[in-house]
Amino acid sequence: AIALARRNRQQIGVIVVDLDDFRRINELGGHGAGDQALLEAADRLRGCVRACDTVARFGSDEFVVLLGDVDNAAAAARVAAKIQSALHAPLSCGVWPHPLCTSIGVATFPIDAADAAGLINVADGRMFRAKRRGGQRIERGGELIPPQQDIAGRADQPVAFLIRLRPEGSMPALRPVSHSGG
């Protein structure tokens, strides 16, 4: 996506979404409730983006959204606000009767980073900043609070991701699959 954006002089948006309430959902309702919450969150996320954009589960309670060809950083932030609004409603599956709170970080290529690992790290750092500031907020721009762990493993190593499509009603998985270099 970055190579295409670079060639066409376009921007890409990356949004990292953390479900602030996920641990409590798992503790109170069990892992089945957590699974239901994740499925519903994924459906809501997909409803907020275009068919050409990508939504993937990024960790236990995190998702990453890749927005291809965004007009500017403000456009990516508008999508993040739409995501936050869609996720803030209580779950319809009944496992959590309260609004879902989210911490969201937004980054854009080429403004915030020049490669995939950098872009994800910037968005992830901003998500952690939102979380540290109390959650239920969107962070884009400004000085970063570094994430607790570098997403790429090592910042000087390229990262490749594998997206596995699962049956209808499930979510794609996103995980690092290789590192090159020494």
N, C-alpha and C positions, 0 to 999 in steps of 0.2 A: 504494500500500500504506500509506503514511504517513497519507494523508487518511482512509482507512478505519479505521486503528488509532486515529487521533485521535478520530474520530466515535464509535467503539465503546469508547473508553478501554482499548485493548489495547496490548500491547508488541510490538515487532518486534525480531528479532535479526539482526545482520549479522555474518558471519564471513568474514574474508579469510584465505586459505590460500596459503602460498608453498611450493613444492617446493624444499627446500634443495639437493637433489642434482641438479637438472635440468641445470645447466650441464655437470656431469661426465658425465651420461648422454649428452648431445649430443656432447661431445668424444670420448668413448670409443666410442660406438655409431653416431654420425652422426645426421642429422636424422630419418631413418626410425625409429630407436630412440626419439628424443625424441617423435615423433608417437605411437608406440605407448604410451609411458609416459603421455602426456597423456590418451589415450583410456581407458586402464585407470584412471588416477586419477579421471577424470570419472565412470566407471561406479561406482567405489567411493564417491565423494561422493554420487551419486544414491541409492545403497543406504543411506546414513546419514540421509536426510531423508524427510519425508512427501511424498506426491504433490503437495500444495498448496504446497510450498516451491520455491524456485528455485535452481538451480546454474548458474553461467555462468563461462566462462573470462574472466579479467580482464586478463591480460597474458601475456607469454611463458611464465611458470611460476607464475602466480597464478590463483586461482579466488575468486569471491565467492559466498557462500551467503546467501540471504534467507529468514529464518524468519518467517513470518507468525503472529501471535497466539501468542507465547510467554508462559508464565506469569510469568517473571521473568528477570533476568540469569543466575541460576544454571542455569536450564533451557537457555539458549543456550550456556552454558559446558559443560553436559553433552553437547550435540550436538557441540561442538567437540572434546571428549575422544573421542567416538565416531569422529569423522572422523580424528583423529590416530591412533587405534588401527587403523582400517581401512587407512589409507595406510601405516602403518609396516611392514606385511608386504612381503616381496620381491615384485616384479612377476611375475605368472604368465606373461607373454609372453616372459620369458627375457632381456630386454634389460638388466636390472639385477638381479644376484643378491643385492643387499644390501637391508636395510630402507630404505624411503623416509623421510627425515627431513623434518619440516615445521615452519614457523614460522607460528603462527596468532594472529590478533588478533580479538577479539570486542567488539562494541558493541551497545547496545540503545537503542531509541527508547521513551520520551522521556527516559530517564535521561542518556544520553551526548550526544545531539544532537537538535535539533528539526526537521531536514530531511535529505533524502537525501544531499546532498553532505557535510554535516557528519558524518552517521553513517558513511559510507564512509571519510571522512578519519580519523575516530577509530579505526575498526577497522584501517585501513591503518597508522596510526601505531603501534598496538599490535603489529601483525605485524612491523613494522620493529624495534620494541623486542625482541621475541622473537628475531628474527634476530641483532641485535647482542649479545644475551646468549648466543649460541652455538647457537641453533636448537633444534629438537625440543622446543618448549615452546609453551604457550598463554598469552597475555597478555590480561587483562581488568581494566579499572580502573587506578587509580593515575595518576601523572603521566606524560604522554606524551613520547616522543622524536619530534619532528616527522618526517614522512616526507620523503624527499629531494625529492619533487615533489608539489605539491598536486594531488590527483586531479581536482578540478573545473576545473583550469586557473587560475581565479581564485576565491578563496573567496567573493567577493561576487557571483558570477554563478550563477544557477540551472543545473542540469545535467539533461539528458535522456539516456536511454540507449535504444538500439535492440537488441533481442534477435532475432537471426535464427536460426530453426530450420533445422538441416541434416539430411540423411538419417540414418536409423537408424545408430547406432554412431558418430555424430559428436557434437560438442559445440556448444551455442549460443554465439555470439559476443556480447560485450558491449563497446560502444564509445560514447564521447560523440558525439552527433549534432548538438546545437545549444546555443548559448549565447544568451540574450537579454540585453538591456541594453546599456549603452554603455561 
